[in-house]
Amino acid sequence: MHTLLPRFLLSVLIVFVAAEAALAAQKNPVRIGVLALTAAACQSKDFIEGMKELGYQEEKDFKIECRDAGGKLDALDKAAVELVKTSPALILAFGQINTYAIHKATRAIPVVMVASGDPVFFGFAKSLAKPGGNMTGLTYYAPELSAKRIELLKTVLPGLKRVAVLGNPAASPELYKVYERDVQSAAKKLGLHVVTYDANNSHEIETAFEQMAKDRMQAVYALPNYLFAQNAQTIADLSRINGLPSIHFMMGYAPLGGLLSYGPDYDLLHRRTAAYVDKILHGAKPGDLPVNQPERLELILNMGVAKELGLSIPENLLLRADRIVE
C-alpha cells in the first residue's frame, strides 16, 4: 500500500507537468501594439529582425496589433485611443507624432518609442537616465545636430550666407518650434541668414523650392520629418535642379542624389527597440530603462552631385565622411 502511494503521486506529478507544458505550448502570442500614420508603416521589418535575433518568432511568440490614421494627421489621436482599447502588452511608437499621440492616450500601458524630439522636453520622460513613467526607448534628437548639419553646408560652401530651411509645422508644431530654435541659434553663431519655407505636402515642397530660387537662397536644410523622409527623392531632385547644395537627416538621401546625409541609422534604431521589448516582456518597468541616443552618426557625401554643383570638397571633409557616393 505504502509503495503504491509514491508511484501514484509521481504519476499525478508527471500528468500535471505534461499538462502545464501543453498549456504553455498553446499560449497565445503576446500582442504588441503599433501606432502608425499609414497602413504601410504598420510593419517595421527591422524591429521584426531585432526580435528574431533575440529568439522571438512572429505569430508564434508575438503578434503585431496595429492601428493607423489612414495618412491623416488629425486622425492619429483617435487611432491611438482605439489601439489602447485593445489592451496590448505594450505599444511601439516610431516617430515623434506617433509617440506624442500615444503619450496622450495612455499612461498605463508600457510604450517603447523612437522619438525625434527631446523626450524630457515633451514630457515623455523625467530624465533620459530614469524616465520614471510608462515610456522608454530611443531618441535621435540632440540640440547640436542642426548646428552640425548647417556647419557641414558652410564647409562645402565657404561663402554661404543665406540658408533655406524646409519645415513642416503641421506634423508637430511643438517639435517644429524646437528645431527652428536650434537652427536660428546655430545660424547666429555662423553669421548666416536663415529663411524657413513651410511645406505640409509634396506639392508644397515644390512650391517651397520655387520660392527659394526666387529668394536666391544658397543652400537648403530639410528638417527631420516624416514628410521629408517620404519625399527624399523629390527634395534631392529639386535641390539639384535649383543648384542648391542640400543636407538631409536620412542616410539614404545622398545615394538618392542629395549632396549630404548626416544622421543616425534609423533602421538600426528600430532594430534596437526589440531589446527594450524583450526586457519589458520579462518584467522590467519602462520607467527604469534609460532612454538611449544613437551610438553613432554617419556622414555620407555624394561626390557626383558636388561636381555637378561645381563644389570643391575640402580634404578634411572627405576624410571625415563615412561613405562617399561617386
VEXMILUM-363071 format. One record per residue (C-alpha): residue number from 1; residue in three letters; x, y, z; chain. Coordinates in steps of 0.25 Angstrom, whole numbers, m for minus. Example, Ala and Ser with C-alpha at 12.3 -4.5 7.8 and 13.67 -1.06 7.14 Angstrom:
<guvo fifi="1" vextor="ALA" c1="49" c2="m18" c3="31" bati="A"/>
<guvo fifi="2" vextor="SER" c1="55" c2="m4" c3="29" bati="A"/>
This chain:
<guvo fifi="1" vextor="MET" c1="0" c2="0" c3="0" bati="A"/>
<guvo fifi="2" vextor="HIS" c1="11" c2="10" c3="4" bati="A"/>
<guvo fifi="3" vextor="THR" c1="19" c2="6" c3="m8" bati="A"/>
<guvo fifi="4" vextor="LEU" c1="8" c2="9" c3="m17" bati="A"/>
<guvo fifi="5" vextor="LEU" c1="5" c2="23" c3="m12" bati="A"/>
<guvo fifi="6" vextor="PRO" c1="18" c2="30" c3="m16" bati="A"/>
<guvo fifi="7" vextor="ARG" c1="17" c2="23" c3="m30" bati="A"/>
<guvo fifi="8" vextor="PHE" c1="3" c2="29" c3="m31" bati="A"/>
<guvo fifi="9" vextor="LEU" c1="7" c2="43" c3="m27" bati="A"/>
<guvo fifi="10" vextor="LEU" c1="19" c2="42" c3="m37" bati="A"/>
<guvo fifi="11" vextor="SER" c1="9" c2="39" c3="m48" bati="A"/>
<guvo fifi="12" vextor="VAL" c1="0" c2="50" c3="m44" bati="A"/>
<guvo fifi="13" vextor="LEU" c1="12" c2="60" c3="m44" bati="A"/>
<guvo fifi="14" vextor="ILE" c1="16" c2="55" c3="m58" bati="A"/>
<guvo fifi="15" vextor="VAL" c1="2" c2="57" c3="m63" bati="A"/>
<guvo fifi="16" vextor="PHE" c1="2" c2="71" c3="m57" bati="A"/>
<guvo fifi="17" vextor="VAL" c1="15" c2="75" c3="m63" bati="A"/>
<guvo fifi="18" vextor="ALA" c1="11" c2="70" c3="m76" bati="A"/>
<guvo fifi="19" vextor="ALA" c1="m2" c2="78" c3="m75" bati="A"/>
<guvo fifi="20" vextor="GLU" c1="6" c2="90" c3="m72" bati="A"/>
<guvo fifi="21" vextor="ALA" c1="15" c2="88" c3="m84" bati="A"/>
<guvo fifi="22" vextor="ALA" c1="3" c2="86" c3="m93" bati="A"/>
<guvo fifi="23" vextor="LEU" c1="m3" c2="99" c3="m88" bati="A"/>
<guvo fifi="24" vextor="ALA" c1="10" c2="107" c3="m90" bati="A"/>
<guvo fifi="25" vextor="ALA" c1="11" c2="102" c3="m104" bati="A"/>
<guvo fifi="26" vextor="GLN" c1="m3" c2="106" c3="m107" bati="A"/>
<guvo fifi="27" vextor="LYS" c1="m1" c2="120" c3="m100" bati="A"/>
<guvo fifi="28" vextor="ASN" c1="m5" c2="131" c3="m109" bati="A"/>
<guvo fifi="29" vextor="PRO" c1="6" c2="140" c3="m115" bati="A"/>
<guvo fifi="30" vextor="VAL" c1="8" c2="153" c3="m108" bati="A"/>
<guvo fifi="31" vextor="ARG" c1="1" c2="165" c3="m115" bati="A"/>
<guvo fifi="32" vextor="ILE" c1="10" c2="177" c3="m118" bati="A"/>
<guvo fifi="33" vextor="GLY" c1="2" c2="189" c3="m121" bati="A"/>
<guvo fifi="34" vextor="VAL" c1="7" c2="199" c3="m132" bati="A"/>
<guvo fifi="35" vextor="LEU" c1="2" c2="213" c3="m135" bati="A"/>
<guvo fifi="36" vextor="ALA" c1="5" c2="217" c3="m150" bati="A"/>
<guvo fifi="37" vextor="LEU" c1="1" c2="229" c3="m158" bati="A"/>
<guvo fifi="38" vextor="THR" c1="m1" c2="220" c3="m170" bati="A"/>
<guvo fifi="39" vextor="ALA" c1="m4" c2="205" c3="m172" bati="A"/>
<guvo fifi="40" vextor="ALA" c1="9" c2="203" c3="m179" bati="A"/>
<guvo fifi="41" vextor="ALA" c1="16" c2="208" c3="m167" bati="A"/>
<guvo fifi="42" vextor="CYS" c1="10" c2="197" c3="m158" bati="A"/>
<guvo fifi="43" vextor="GLN" c1="21" c2="187" c3="m161" bati="A"/>
<guvo fifi="44" vextor="SER" c1="35" c2="190" c3="m157" bati="A"/>
<guvo fifi="45" vextor="LYS" c1="44" c2="179" c3="m163" bati="A"/>
<guvo fifi="46" vextor="ASP" c1="56" c2="184" c3="m155" bati="A"/>
<guvo fifi="47" vextor="PHE" c1="48" c2="182" c3="m142" bati="A"/>
<guvo fifi="48" vextor="ILE" c1="44" c2="168" c3="m146" bati="A"/>
<guvo fifi="49" vextor="GLU" c1="58" c2="165" c3="m149" bati="A"/>
<guvo fifi="50" vextor="GLY" c1="62" c2="170" c3="m136" bati="A"/>
<guvo fifi="51" vextor="MET" c1="52" c2="161" c3="m129" bati="A"/>
<guvo fifi="52" vextor="LYS" c1="57" c2="149" c3="m137" bati="A"/>
<guvo fifi="53" vextor="GLU" c1="71" c2="152" c3="m133" bati="A"/>
<guvo fifi="54" vextor="LEU" c1="66" c2="151" c3="m118" bati="A"/>
<guvo fifi="55" vextor="GLY" c1="59" c2="137" c3="m121" bati="A"/>
<guvo fifi="56" vextor="TYR" c1="45" c2="142" c3="m124" bati="A"/>
<guvo fifi="57" vextor="GLN" c1="36" c2="137" c3="m135" bati="A"/>
<guvo fifi="58" vextor="GLU" c1="25" c2="146" c3="m141" bati="A"/>
<guvo fifi="59" vextor="GLU" c1="11" c2="140" c3="m139" bati="A"/>
<guvo fifi="60" vextor="LYS" c1="17" c2="129" c3="m130" bati="A"/>
<guvo fifi="61" vextor="ASP" c1="23" c2="138" c3="m119" bati="A"/>
<guvo fifi="62" vextor="PHE" c1="17" c2="151" c3="m123" bati="A"/>
<guvo fifi="63" vextor="LYS" c1="7" c2="158" c3="m131" bati="A"/>
<guvo fifi="64" vextor="ILE" c1="6" c2="172" c3="m137" bati="A"/>
<guvo fifi="65" vextor="GLU" c1="m7" c2="179" c3="m134" bati="A"/>
<guvo fifi="66" vextor="CYS" c1="m7" c2="192" c3="m142" bati="A"/>
<guvo fifi="67" vextor="ARG" c1="m16" c2="204" c3="m143" bati="A"/>
<guvo fifi="68" vextor="ASP" c1="m13" c2="214" c3="m154" bati="A"/>
<guvo fifi="69" vextor="ALA" c1="m19" c2="228" c3="m157" bati="A"/>
<guvo fifi="70" vextor="GLY" c1="m20" c2="226" c3="m171" bati="A"/>
<guvo fifi="71" vextor="GLY" c1="m10" c2="236" c3="m174" bati="A"/>
<guvo fifi="72" vextor="LYS" c1="m18" c2="247" c3="m167" bati="A"/>
<guvo fifi="73" vextor="LEU" c1="m11" c2="255" c3="m156" bati="A"/>
<guvo fifi="74" vextor="ASP" c1="m24" c2="259" c3="m150" bati="A"/>
<guvo fifi="75" vextor="ALA" c1="m28" c2="244" c3="m149" bati="A"/>
<guvo fifi="76" vextor="LEU" c1="m16" c2="240" c3="m141" bati="A"/>
<guvo fifi="77" vextor="ASP" c1="m21" c2="243" c3="m127" bati="A"/>
<guvo fifi="78" vextor="LYS" c1="m33" c2="235" c3="m130" bati="A"/>
<guvo fifi="79" vextor="ALA" c1="m25" c2="223" c3="m135" bati="A"/>
<guvo fifi="80" vextor="ALA" c1="m17" c2="224" c3="m122" bati="A"/>
<guvo fifi="81" vextor="VAL" c1="m29" c2="223" c3="m114" bati="A"/>
<guvo fifi="82" vextor="GLU" c1="m34" c2="211" c3="m122" bati="A"/>
<guvo fifi="83" vextor="LEU" c1="m21" c2="204" c3="m120" bati="A"/>
<guvo fifi="84" vextor="VAL" c1="m20" c2="206" c3="m105" bati="A"/>
<guvo fifi="85" vextor="LYS" c1="m34" c2="200" c3="m104" bati="A"/>
<guvo fifi="86" vextor="THR" c1="m29" c2="187" c3="m110" bati="A"/>
<guvo fifi="87" vextor="SER" c1="m20" c2="186" c3="m97" bati="A"/>
<guvo fifi="88" vextor="PRO" c1="m7" c2="181" c3="m104" bati="A"/>
<guvo fifi="89" vextor="ALA" c1="4" c2="176" c3="m95" bati="A"/>
<guvo fifi="90" vextor="LEU" c1="12" c2="188" c3="m99" bati="A"/>
<guvo fifi="91" vextor="ILE" c1="12" c2="199" c3="m110" bati="A"/>
<guvo fifi="92" vextor="LEU" c1="22" c2="203" c3="m121" bati="A"/>
<guvo fifi="93" vextor="ALA" c1="23" c2="217" c3="m125" bati="A"/>
<guvo fifi="94" vextor="PHE" c1="32" c2="220" c3="m137" bati="A"/>
<guvo fifi="95" vextor="GLY" c1="34" c2="235" c3="m139" bati="A"/>
<guvo fifi="96" vextor="GLN" c1="30" c2="248" c3="m131" bati="A"/>
<guvo fifi="97" vextor="ILE" c1="16" c2="249" c3="m136" bati="A"/>
<guvo fifi="98" vextor="ASN" c1="12" c2="235" c3="m132" bati="A"/>
<guvo fifi="99" vextor="THR" c1="20" c2="236" c3="m119" bati="A"/>
<guvo fifi="100" vextor="TYR" c1="12" c2="249" c3="m115" bati="A"/>
<guvo fifi="101" vextor="ALA" c1="m1" c2="243" c3="m119" bati="A"/>
<guvo fifi="102" vextor="ILE" c1="1" c2="230" c3="m110" bati="A"/>
<guvo fifi="103" vextor="HIS" c1="6" c2="239" c3="m99" bati="A"/>
<guvo fifi="104" vextor="LYS" c1="m7" c2="246" c3="m99" bati="A"/>
<guvo fifi="105" vextor="ALA" c1="m15" c2="233" c3="m100" bati="A"/>
<guvo fifi="106" vextor="THR" c1="m9" c2="225" c3="m88" bati="A"/>
<guvo fifi="107" vextor="ARG" c1="0" c2="226" c3="m76" bati="A"/>
<guvo fifi="108" vextor="ALA" c1="m2" c2="211" c3="m72" bati="A"/>
<guvo fifi="109" vextor="ILE" c1="2" c2="202" c3="m84" bati="A"/>
<guvo fifi="110" vextor="PRO" c1="17" c2="201" c3="m86" bati="A"/>
<guvo fifi="111" vextor="VAL" c1="22" c2="209" c3="m98" bati="A"/>
<guvo fifi="112" vextor="VAL" c1="35" c2="207" c3="m106" bati="A"/>
<guvo fifi="113" vextor="MET" c1="38" c2="219" c3="m115" bati="A"/>
<guvo fifi="114" vextor="VAL" c1="47" c2="224" c3="m125" bati="A"/>
<guvo fifi="115" vextor="ALA" c1="45" c2="239" c3="m124" bati="A"/>
<guvo fifi="116" vextor="SER" c1="51" c2="251" c3="m132" bati="A"/>
<guvo fifi="117" vextor="GLY" c1="49" c2="261" c3="m121" bati="A"/>
<guvo fifi="118" vextor="ASP" c1="55" c2="263" c3="m107" bati="A"/>
<guvo fifi="119" vextor="PRO" c1="47" c2="253" c3="m98" bati="A"/>
<guvo fifi="120" vextor="VAL" c1="49" c2="261" c3="m86" bati="A"/>
<guvo fifi="121" vextor="PHE" c1="44" c2="274" c3="m92" bati="A"/>
<guvo fifi="122" vextor="PHE" c1="32" c2="267" c3="m97" bati="A"/>
<guvo fifi="123" vextor="GLY" c1="29" c2="260" c3="m84" bati="A"/>
<guvo fifi="124" vextor="PHE" c1="31" c2="246" c3="m89" bati="A"/>
<guvo fifi="125" vextor="ALA" c1="42" c2="244" c3="m78" bati="A"/>
<guvo fifi="126" vextor="LYS" c1="46" c2="251" c3="m66" bati="A"/>
<guvo fifi="127" vextor="SER" c1="61" c2="249" c3="m70" bati="A"/>
<guvo fifi="128" vextor="LEU" c1="68" c2="240" c3="m80" bati="A"/>
<guvo fifi="129" vextor="ALA" c1="75" c2="232" c3="m69" bati="A"/>
<guvo fifi="130" vextor="LYS" c1="62" c2="230" c3="m61" bati="A"/>
<guvo fifi="131" vextor="PRO" c1="49" c2="232" c3="m70" bati="A"/>
<guvo fifi="132" vextor="GLY" c1="40" c2="229" c3="m58" bati="A"/>
<guvo fifi="133" vextor="GLY" c1="27" c2="227" c3="m66" bati="A"/>
<guvo fifi="134" vextor="ASN" c1="21" c2="217" c3="m75" bati="A"/>
<guvo fifi="135" vextor="MET" c1="31" c2="221" c3="m87" bati="A"/>
<guvo fifi="136" vextor="THR" c1="45" c2="218" c3="m91" bati="A"/>
<guvo fifi="137" vextor="GLY" c1="53" c2="215" c3="m104" bati="A"/>
<guvo fifi="138" vextor="LEU" c1="61" c2="223" c3="m113" bati="A"/>
<guvo fifi="139" vextor="THR" c1="63" c2="237" c3="m117" bati="A"/>
<guvo fifi="140" vextor="TYR" c1="71" c2="243" c3="m129" bati="A"/>
<guvo fifi="141" vextor="TYR" c1="69" c2="257" c3="m124" bati="A"/>
<guvo fifi="142" vextor="ALA" c1="81" c2="266" c3="m120" bati="A"/>
<guvo fifi="143" vextor="PRO" c1="81" c2="281" c3="m120" bati="A"/>
<guvo fifi="144" vextor="GLU" c1="95" c2="281" c3="m127" bati="A"/>
<guvo fifi="145" vextor="LEU" c1="90" c2="273" c3="m139" bati="A"/>
<guvo fifi="146" vextor="SER" c1="84" c2="284" c3="m146" bati="A"/>
<guvo fifi="147" vextor="ALA" c1="97" c2="292" c3="m144" bati="A"/>
<guvo fifi="148" vextor="LYS" c1="105" c2="281" c3="m149" bati="A"/>
<guvo fifi="149" vextor="ARG" c1="97" c2="280" c3="m162" bati="A"/>
<guvo fifi="150" vextor="ILE" c1="98" c2="295" c3="m164" bati="A"/>
<guvo fifi="151" vextor="GLU" c1="113" c2="295" c3="m161" bati="A"/>
<guvo fifi="152" vextor="LEU" c1="114" c2="284" c3="m172" bati="A"/>
<guvo fifi="153" vextor="LEU" c1="107" c2="293" c3="m182" bati="A"/>
<guvo fifi="154" vextor="LYS" c1="117" c2="304" c3="m179" bati="A"/>
<guvo fifi="155" vextor="THR" c1="129" c2="295" c3="m180" bati="A"/>
<guvo fifi="156" vextor="VAL" c1="125" c2="291" c3="m195" bati="A"/>
<guvo fifi="157" vextor="LEU" c1="121" c2="305" c3="m198" bati="A"/>
<guvo fifi="158" vextor="PRO" c1="130" c2="315" c3="m190" bati="A"/>
<guvo fifi="159" vextor="GLY" c1="123" c2="327" c3="m196" bati="A"/>
<guvo fifi="160" vextor="LEU" c1="110" c2="323" c3="m190" bati="A"/>
<guvo fifi="161" vextor="LYS" c1="101" c2="334" c3="m185" bati="A"/>
<guvo fifi="162" vextor="ARG" c1="87" c2="330" c3="m188" bati="A"/>
<guvo fifi="163" vextor="VAL" c1="81" c2="317" c3="m184" bati="A"/>
<guvo fifi="164" vextor="ALA" c1="67" c2="311" c3="m187" bati="A"/>
<guvo fifi="165" vextor="VAL" c1="61" c2="302" c3="m176" bati="A"/>
<guvo fifi="166" vextor="LEU" c1="50" c2="293" c3="m181" bati="A"/>
<guvo fifi="167" vextor="GLY" c1="40" c2="291" c3="m170" bati="A"/>
<guvo fifi="168" vextor="ASN" c1="27" c2="284" c3="m167" bati="A"/>
<guvo fifi="169" vextor="PRO" c1="19" c2="291" c3="m156" bati="A"/>
<guvo fifi="170" vextor="ALA" c1="6" c2="283" c3="m158" bati="A"/>
<guvo fifi="171" vextor="ALA" c1="12" c2="270" c3="m153" bati="A"/>
<guvo fifi="172" vextor="SER" c1="17" c2="274" c3="m139" bati="A"/>
<guvo fifi="173" vextor="PRO" c1="16" c2="289" c3="m137" bati="A"/>
<guvo fifi="174" vextor="GLU" c1="24" c2="288" c3="m123" bati="A"/>
<guvo fifi="175" vextor="LEU" c1="35" c2="280" c3="m129" bati="A"/>
<guvo fifi="176" vextor="TYR" c1="36" c2="290" c3="m141" bati="A"/>
<guvo fifi="177" vextor="LYS" c1="38" c2="301" c3="m131" bati="A"/>
<guvo fifi="178" vextor="VAL" c1="49" c2="293" c3="m124" bati="A"/>
<guvo fifi="179" vextor="TYR" c1="56" c2="291" c3="m138" bati="A"/>
<guvo fifi="180" vextor="GLU" c1="54" c2="305" c3="m142" bati="A"/>
<guvo fifi="181" vextor="ARG" c1="61" c2="310" c3="m129" bati="A"/>
<guvo fifi="182" vextor="ASP" c1="73" c2="301" c3="m131" bati="A"/>
<guvo fifi="183" vextor="VAL" c1="74" c2="305" c3="m145" bati="A"/>
<guvo fifi="184" vextor="GLN" c1="74" c2="320" c3="m142" bati="A"/>
<guvo fifi="185" vextor="SER" c1="84" c2="318" c3="m131" bati="A"/>
<guvo fifi="186" vextor="ALA" c1="93" c2="311" c3="m140" bati="A"/>
<guvo fifi="187" vextor="ALA" c1="92" c2="321" c3="m151" bati="A"/>
<guvo fifi="188" vextor="LYS" c1="94" c2="333" c3="m142" bati="A"/>
<guvo fifi="189" vextor="LYS" c1="108" c2="327" c3="m138" bati="A"/>
<guvo fifi="190" vextor="LEU" c1="112" c2="325" c3="m152" bati="A"/>
<guvo fifi="191" vextor="GLY" c1="107" c2="338" c3="m157" bati="A"/>
<guvo fifi="192" vextor="LEU" c1="97" c2="333" c3="m166" bati="A"/>
<guvo fifi="193" vextor="HIS" c1="83" c2="338" c3="m170" bati="A"/>
<guvo fifi="194" vextor="VAL" c1="72" c2="327" c3="m169" bati="A"/>
<guvo fifi="195" vextor="VAL" c1="59" c2="327" c3="m176" bati="A"/>
<guvo fifi="196" vextor="THR" c1="49" c2="316" c3="m173" bati="A"/>
<guvo fifi="197" vextor="TYR" c1="40" c2="310" c3="m184" bati="A"/>
<guvo fifi="198" vextor="ASP" c1="28" c2="302" c3="m179" bati="A"/>
<guvo fifi="199" vextor="ALA" c1="23" c2="290" c3="m187" bati="A"/>
<guvo fifi="200" vextor="ASN" c1="11" c2="281" c3="m182" bati="A"/>
<guvo fifi="201" vextor="ASN" c1="10" c2="272" c3="m194" bati="A"/>
<guvo fifi="202" vextor="SER" c1="18" c2="268" c3="m206" bati="A"/>
<guvo fifi="203" vextor="HIS" c1="12" c2="279" c3="m215" bati="A"/>
<guvo fifi="204" vextor="GLU" c1="16" c2="290" c3="m205" bati="A"/>
<guvo fifi="205" vextor="ILE" c1="31" c2="284" c3="m205" bati="A"/>
<guvo fifi="206" vextor="GLU" c1="31" c2="288" c3="m220" bati="A"/>
<guvo fifi="207" vextor="THR" c1="25" c2="302" c3="m217" bati="A"/>
<guvo fifi="208" vextor="ALA" c1="35" c2="304" c3="m206" bati="A"/>
<guvo fifi="209" vextor="PHE" c1="47" c2="301" c3="m215" bati="A"/>
<guvo fifi="210" vextor="GLU" c1="41" c2="311" c3="m226" bati="A"/>
<guvo fifi="211" vextor="GLN" c1="41" c2="322" c3="m215" bati="A"/>
<guvo fifi="212" vextor="MET" c1="55" c2="318" c3="m210" bati="A"/>
<guvo fifi="213" vextor="ALA" c1="60" c2="320" c3="m224" bati="A"/>
<guvo fifi="214" vextor="LYS" c1="53" c2="334" c3="m225" bati="A"/>
<guvo fifi="215" vextor="ASP" c1="59" c2="338" c3="m212" bati="A"/>
<guvo fifi="216" vextor="ARG" c1="73" c2="334" c3="m217" bati="A"/>
<guvo fifi="217" vextor="MET" c1="76" c2="324" c3="m205" bati="A"/>
<guvo fifi="218" vextor="GLN" c1="89" c2="317" c3="m206" bati="A"/>
<guvo fifi="219" vextor="ALA" c1="87" c2="304" c3="m199" bati="A"/>
<guvo fifi="220" vextor="VAL" c1="76" c2="296" c3="m192" bati="A"/>
<guvo fifi="221" vextor="TYR" c1="74" c2="288" c3="m180" bati="A"/>
<guvo fifi="222" vextor="ALA" c1="62" c2="279" c3="m179" bati="A"/>
<guvo fifi="223" vextor="LEU" c1="58" c2="277" c3="m164" bati="A"/>
<guvo fifi="224" vextor="PRO" c1="55" c2="263" c3="m159" bati="A"/>
<guvo fifi="225" vextor="ASN" c1="41" c2="260" c3="m162" bati="A"/>
<guvo fifi="226" vextor="TYR" c1="33" c2="248" c3="m168" bati="A"/>
<guvo fifi="227" vextor="LEU" c1="28" c2="256" c3="m180" bati="A"/>
<guvo fifi="228" vextor="PHE" c1="42" c2="259" c3="m184" bati="A"/>
<guvo fifi="229" vextor="ALA" c1="46" c2="245" c3="m182" bati="A"/>
<guvo fifi="230" vextor="GLN" c1="35" c2="240" c3="m191" bati="A"/>
<guvo fifi="231" vextor="ASN" c1="39" c2="251" c3="m201" bati="A"/>
<guvo fifi="232" vextor="ALA" c1="54" c2="250" c3="m200" bati="A"/>
<guvo fifi="233" vextor="GLN" c1="56" c2="247" c3="m215" bati="A"/>
<guvo fifi="234" vextor="THR" c1="47" c2="259" c3="m219" bati="A"/>
<guvo fifi="235" vextor="ILE" c1="56" c2="268" c3="m210" bati="A"/>
<guvo fifi="236" vextor="ALA" c1="69" c2="263" c3="m215" bati="A"/>
<guvo fifi="237" vextor="ASP" c1="64" c2="265" c3="m230" bati="A"/>
<guvo fifi="238" vextor="LEU" c1="59" c2="279" c3="m227" bati="A"/>
<guvo fifi="239" vextor="SER" c1="72" c2="283" c3="m220" bati="A"/>
<guvo fifi="240" vextor="ARG" c1="80" c2="279" c3="m232" bati="A"/>
<guvo fifi="241" vextor="ILE" c1="70" c2="286" c3="m242" bati="A"/>
<guvo fifi="242" vextor="ASN" c1="71" c2="299" c3="m234" bati="A"/>
<guvo fifi="243" vextor="GLY" c1="86" c2="298" c3="m232" bati="A"/>
<guvo fifi="244" vextor="LEU" c1="85" c2="297" c3="m216" bati="A"/>
<guvo fifi="245" vextor="PRO" c1="95" c2="289" c3="m208" bati="A"/>
<guvo fifi="246" vextor="SER" c1="86" c2="281" c3="m198" bati="A"/>
<guvo fifi="247" vextor="ILE" c1="87" c2="273" c3="m186" bati="A"/>
<guvo fifi="248" vextor="HIS" c1="76" c2="263" c3="m180" bati="A"/>
<guvo fifi="249" vextor="PHE" c1="75" c2="255" c3="m168" bati="A"/>
<guvo fifi="250" vextor="MET" c1="73" c2="241" c3="m175" bati="A"/>
<guvo fifi="251" vextor="MET" c1="85" c2="233" c3="m179" bati="A"/>
<guvo fifi="252" vextor="GLY" c1="78" c2="229" c3="m192" bati="A"/>
<guvo fifi="253" vextor="TYR" c1="77" c2="243" c3="m196" bati="A"/>
<guvo fifi="254" vextor="ALA" c1="91" c2="245" c3="m202" bati="A"/>
<guvo fifi="255" vextor="PRO" c1="90" c2="232" c3="m210" bati="A"/>
<guvo fifi="256" vextor="LEU" c1="77" c2="237" c3="m216" bati="A"/>
<guvo fifi="257" vextor="GLY" c1="84" c2="249" c3="m222" bati="A"/>
<guvo fifi="258" vextor="GLY" c1="85" c2="259" c3="m210" bati="A"/>
<guvo fifi="259" vextor="LEU" c1="98" c2="265" c3="m206" bati="A"/>
<guvo fifi="260" vextor="LEU" c1="100" c2="261" c3="m192" bati="A"/>
<guvo fifi="261" vextor="SER" c1="93" c2="252" c3="m182" bati="A"/>
<guvo fifi="262" vextor="TYR" c1="96" c2="253" c3="m167" bati="A"/>
<guvo fifi="263" vextor="GLY" c1="89" c2="246" c3="m156" bati="A"/>
<guvo fifi="264" vextor="PRO" c1="87" c2="232" c3="m149" bati="A"/>
<guvo fifi="265" vextor="ASP" c1="84" c2="219" c3="m155" bati="A"/>
<guvo fifi="266" vextor="TYR" c1="68" c2="219" c3="m154" bati="A"/>
<guvo fifi="267" vextor="ASP" c1="67" c2="204" c3="m157" bati="A"/>
<guvo fifi="268" vextor="LEU" c1="77" c2="201" c3="m146" bati="A"/>
<guvo fifi="269" vextor="LEU" c1="69" c2="209" c3="m136" bati="A"/>
<guvo fifi="270" vextor="HIS" c1="56" c2="201" c3="m140" bati="A"/>
<guvo fifi="271" vextor="ARG" c1="64" c2="188" c3="m138" bati="A"/>
<guvo fifi="272" vextor="ARG" c1="69" c2="193" c3="m125" bati="A"/>
<guvo fifi="273" vextor="THR" c1="55" c2="195" c3="m119" bati="A"/>
<guvo fifi="274" vextor="ALA" c1="54" c2="180" c3="m119" bati="A"/>
<guvo fifi="275" vextor="ALA" c1="63" c2="179" c3="m107" bati="A"/>
<guvo fifi="276" vextor="TYR" c1="54" c2="188" c3="m99" bati="A"/>
<guvo fifi="277" vextor="VAL" c1="42" c2="180" c3="m103" bati="A"/>
<guvo fifi="278" vextor="ASP" c1="49" c2="167" c3="m98" bati="A"/>
<guvo fifi="279" vextor="LYS" c1="53" c2="174" c3="m85" bati="A"/>
<guvo fifi="280" vextor="ILE" c1="39" c2="179" c3="m82" bati="A"/>
<guvo fifi="281" vextor="LEU" c1="33" c2="165" c3="m86" bati="A"/>
<guvo fifi="282" vextor="HIS" c1="42" c2="159" c3="m76" bati="A"/>
<guvo fifi="283" vextor="GLY" c1="37" c2="168" c3="m65" bati="A"/>
<guvo fifi="284" vextor="ALA" c1="45" c2="181" c3="m66" bati="A"/>
<guvo fifi="285" vextor="LYS" c1="38" c2="194" c3="m64" bati="A"/>
<guvo fifi="286" vextor="PRO" c1="39" c2="205" c3="m75" bati="A"/>
<guvo fifi="287" vextor="GLY" c1="42" c2="216" c3="m65" bati="A"/>
<guvo fifi="288" vextor="ASP" c1="54" c2="208" c3="m60" bati="A"/>
<guvo fifi="289" vextor="LEU" c1="60" c2="206" c3="m74" bati="A"/>
<guvo fifi="290" vextor="PRO" c1="69" c2="218" c3="m79" bati="A"/>
<guvo fifi="291" vextor="VAL" c1="65" c2="225" c3="m92" bati="A"/>
<guvo fifi="292" vextor="ASN" c1="77" c2="224" c3="m101" bati="A"/>
<guvo fifi="293" vextor="GLN" c1="82" c2="233" c3="m112" bati="A"/>
<guvo fifi="294" vextor="PRO" c1="89" c2="228" c3="m125" bati="A"/>
<guvo fifi="295" vextor="GLU" c1="102" c2="221" c3="m123" bati="A"/>
<guvo fifi="296" vextor="ARG" c1="108" c2="228" c3="m135" bati="A"/>
<guvo fifi="297" vextor="LEU" c1="104" c2="238" c3="m146" bati="A"/>
<guvo fifi="298" vextor="GLU" c1="108" c2="235" c3="m161" bati="A"/>
<guvo fifi="299" vextor="LEU" c1="112" c2="245" c3="m171" bati="A"/>
<guvo fifi="300" vextor="ILE" c1="110" c2="242" c3="m186" bati="A"/>
<guvo fifi="301" vextor="LEU" c1="115" c2="251" c3="m197" bati="A"/>
<guvo fifi="302" vextor="ASN" c1="111" c2="250" c3="m212" bati="A"/>
<guvo fifi="303" vextor="MET" c1="123" c2="254" c3="m220" bati="A"/>
<guvo fifi="304" vextor="GLY" c1="115" c2="253" c3="m233" bati="A"/>
<guvo fifi="305" vextor="VAL" c1="106" c2="264" c3="m228" bati="A"/>
<guvo fifi="306" vextor="ALA" c1="117" c2="272" c3="m223" bati="A"/>
<guvo fifi="307" vextor="LYS" c1="123" c2="272" c3="m237" bati="A"/>
<guvo fifi="308" vextor="GLU" c1="110" c2="275" c3="m243" bati="A"/>
<guvo fifi="309" vextor="LEU" c1="108" c2="287" c3="m234" bati="A"/>
<guvo fifi="310" vextor="GLY" c1="123" c2="292" c3="m236" bati="A"/>
<guvo fifi="311" vextor="LEU" c1="127" c2="290" c3="m222" bati="A"/>
<guvo fifi="312" vextor="SER" c1="141" c2="287" c3="m217" bati="A"/>
<guvo fifi="313" vextor="ILE" c1="140" c2="278" c3="m205" bati="A"/>
<guvo fifi="314" vextor="PRO" c1="151" c2="280" c3="m194" bati="A"/>
<guvo fifi="315" vextor="GLU" c1="160" c2="269" c3="m191" bati="A"/>
<guvo fifi="316" vextor="ASN" c1="157" c2="269" c3="m177" bati="A"/>
<guvo fifi="317" vextor="LEU" c1="142" c2="266" c3="m180" bati="A"/>
<guvo fifi="318" vextor="LEU" c1="146" c2="255" c3="m190" bati="A"/>
<guvo fifi="319" vextor="LEU" c1="154" c2="248" c3="m179" bati="A"/>
<guvo fifi="320" vextor="ARG" c1="142" c2="250" c3="m169" bati="A"/>
<guvo fifi="321" vextor="ALA" c1="132" c2="244" c3="m178" bati="A"/>
<guvo fifi="322" vextor="ASP" c1="127" c2="230" c3="m174" bati="A"/>
<guvo fifi="323" vextor="ARG" c1="123" c2="228" c3="m188" bati="A"/>
<guvo fifi="324" vextor="ILE" c1="125" c2="235" c3="m202" bati="A"/>
<guvo fifi="325" vextor="VAL" c1="116" c2="233" c3="m213" bati="A"/>
<guvo fifi="326" vextor="GLU" c1="122" c2="235" c3="m227" bati="A"/>
